Amino acid sequence: MKTVVQTPHHEYSAAVRANVEERLHQLLHYYERIVSLRAVLERQSNLHRVELVANVGHHATLVVDARAGALEAAIDEALGRMRTILERHKGKRVDRRRRADRGKR
């Protein structure tokens, strides 16, 4: 899985970038077929904005956007939403396969 952490307008420390990258890799526990993940960390006036974009193959792109006063809170919120979306996406893929298997019996 390819991971990219971008900070377009505000420089965050290397430790923050490494922490975000490590937490992105943990998303593989929820859906193992992730091709790439991109995190965009921005500071907008007094809010931190975190955008996560996951390419999960089969022309599917999942996008999550979170804003909070603290960077850590924005990261947690974005990762929580992405976990939910990945689990839902995985469930849909499994359900399709099960429906296809029923027709063969």
HELIX and SHEET records of a PDB file:
HELIX    1   1 ALA A   14  HIS A   25  1                                  12    
HELIX    2   2 GLN A   26  HIS A   29  5                                   4    
HELIX    3   3 LEU A   71  LYS A  104  1                                  34    
SHEET    1   A 4 LYS A   2  GLN A   6  0                                        
SHEET    2   A 4 SER A  36  GLN A  44  1                                        
SHEET    3   A 4 LEU A  47  ASN A  55 -1                                        
SHEET    4   A 4 THR A  61  ALA A  68 -1                                        
END                                                                             
